[in-house]
């Protein structure tokens, strides 16, 4: 039996995962079958991803596991995702949060980037002042 450190992220049938590249980046999928060491059969009915073969290099495993088999239909996979609460697990994972942050930054306009830059300058100015006050007080 693997240690608790590794049991959270074992490749197994029903394990939640998310794409890290391509048009499905950040979308929740579930491993339905393991084909070999580098490829798995996945399905993401809640994200509109049909059953397909995916390389493990394109997926990031999440902590949740749904009770599915390789013979499960799309409806059964969808209900298993809802029962296991994998949508919430995916939304709270740091991997998906990073992908959402990247997509949000990518969609910023030029003026939005300017506003972010201006706010960062203000924040850094406040931090500099506080550090200077602390150094003077010592």
C-alpha positions as CSV (number, residue, x, y, z in Angstrom):
1,X,0.0,0.0,0.0
2,X,1.5,3.4,-1.0
3,X,2.1,6.0,1.7
4,X,-0.4,8.8,2.3
5,X,2.0,11.2,0.6
6,X,1.5,9.5,-2.8
7,X,-2.0,8.1,-2.5
8,X,-3.5,11.5,-3.2
9,X,-2.2,11.6,-6.7
10,X,-2.1,8.0,-8.0
11,X,-3.3,7.4,-11.6
12,X,-6.4,5.4,-11.1
13,X,-9.8,4.9,-12.7
14,X,-12.1,7.7,-11.5
15,X,-9.2,10.1,-10.6
16,X,-10.0,13.7,-11.4
17,X,-7.6,15.6,-13.6
18,X,-7.4,18.8,-15.6
19,X,-5.8,19.6,-19.0
20,X,-2.8,21.8,-18.7
21,X,-2.4,22.6,-22.5
22,X,-4.5,23.1,-25.5
23,X,-8.1,24.3,-26.0
24,X,-9.4,22.3,-23.1
25,X,-6.8,23.9,-20.7
26,X,-8.2,24.0,-17.1
27,X,-11.3,21.8,-17.8
28,X,-12.2,19.0,-15.5
29,X,-11.9,15.4,-16.8
30,X,-12.1,12.0,-15.1
31,X,-9.9,9.0,-16.0
32,X,-12.1,6.3,-17.3
33,X,-9.5,3.7,-18.2
34,X,-5.7,3.4,-18.1
35,X,-4.3,2.3,-21.5
36,X,-0.6,2.3,-20.7
37,X,2.0,4.1,-18.7
38,X,1.7,7.3,-20.7
39,X,-1.9,7.3,-22.0
40,X,-5.3,7.2,-20.4
41,X,-8.9,7.3,-21.6
42,X,-10.7,10.4,-20.2
43,X,-14.1,12.0,-20.2
44,X,-15.3,15.3,-19.1
45,X,-19.1,15.5,-19.5
46,X,-19.5,18.5,-17.3
47,X,-16.9,20.4,-19.5
48,X,-18.2,19.1,-22.8
49,X,-15.2,16.8,-23.4
50,X,-16.1,13.6,-25.2
51,X,-14.4,10.3,-24.3
52,X,-10.9,10.4,-25.8
53,X,-7.4,9.3,-25.3
54,X,-5.1,11.8,-23.6
55,X,-1.4,11.7,-22.8
56,X,-0.4,12.0,-19.1
57,X,2.0,14.8,-20.0
58,X,-1.1,16.9,-20.9
59,X,-2.9,16.2,-17.7
60,X,-2.5,17.3,-14.1
61,X,-4.0,15.0,-11.5
62,X,-6.3,16.4,-8.8
63,X,-7.1,15.0,-5.3
64,X,-10.7,13.9,-6.0
65,X,-11.8,10.4,-7.1
66,X,-15.2,9.5,-8.6
67,X,-16.7,6.0,-8.6
68,X,-16.7,5.1,-12.2
69,X,-15.7,2.1,-14.3
70,X,-14.5,1.9,-17.9
71,X,-18.0,0.7,-18.9
72,X,-19.7,3.8,-17.4
73,X,-21.9,5.9,-19.7
74,X,-21.5,9.6,-19.9
75,X,-24.5,10.1,-17.7
76,X,-23.1,7.8,-15.1
77,X,-19.7,9.7,-15.2
78,X,-21.6,13.0,-14.9
79,X,-23.5,11.8,-11.8
80,X,-20.4,10.3,-10.2
81,X,-18.6,13.7,-10.6
82,X,-21.6,15.4,-8.9
83,X,-21.7,12.8,-6.1
84,X,-17.9,13.1,-5.4
85,X,-18.0,16.9,-5.6
86,X,-15.2,17.0,-8.1
87,X,-16.3,20.4,-9.5
88,X,-15.5,22.0,-6.1
89,X,-12.2,20.1,-5.8
90,X,-11.2,21.3,-9.2
91,X,-12.1,25.0,-8.4
92,X,-10.1,24.9,-5.2
93,X,-7.0,23.3,-6.6
94,X,-4.0,25.5,-7.1
95,X,-3.5,24.2,-10.7
96,X,-6.8,25.4,-11.9
97,X,-6.5,28.6,-10.0
98,X,-3.2,29.3,-11.8
99,X,-4.8,28.5,-15.2
100,X,-7.7,30.8,-14.4
101,X,-5.3,33.6,-13.4
102,X,-3.3,33.1,-16.7
103,X,-6.5,33.3,-18.8
104,X,-7.7,36.4,-16.9
105,X,-4.3,38.1,-17.5
106,X,-4.4,37.1,-21.2
107,X,-7.8,38.7,-21.6
108,X,-6.7,42.1,-20.2
109,X,-6.9,45.2,-22.4
110,X,-4.0,47.6,-22.6
111,X,-5.8,50.0,-20.2
112,X,-6.4,47.2,-17.8
113,X,-2.7,46.3,-17.8
114,X,-1.9,50.0,-17.2
115,X,-4.2,50.0,-14.2
116,X,-2.6,46.9,-12.8
117,X,0.8,48.4,-13.2
118,X,-0.3,51.6,-11.4
119,X,-1.8,49.7,-8.5
120,X,1.4,47.6,-8.1
121,X,3.4,50.8,-7.9
122,X,1.1,52.2,-5.2
123,X,1.3,48.9,-3.3
124,X,5.1,48.9,-3.5
125,X,5.4,52.5,-2.4
126,X,3.3,51.7,0.7
127,X,5.4,48.7,1.5
128,X,8.6,50.7,1.1
129,X,7.3,53.3,3.5
130,X,6.3,50.7,6.1
131,X,9.7,49.0,5.9
132,X,11.5,52.3,6.3
133,X,9.4,53.1,9.4
134,X,10.3,49.7,10.9
135,X,14.0,50.1,10.2
136,X,14.0,53.6,11.8
137,X,12.2,52.3,14.9
138,X,14.9,49.7,15.6
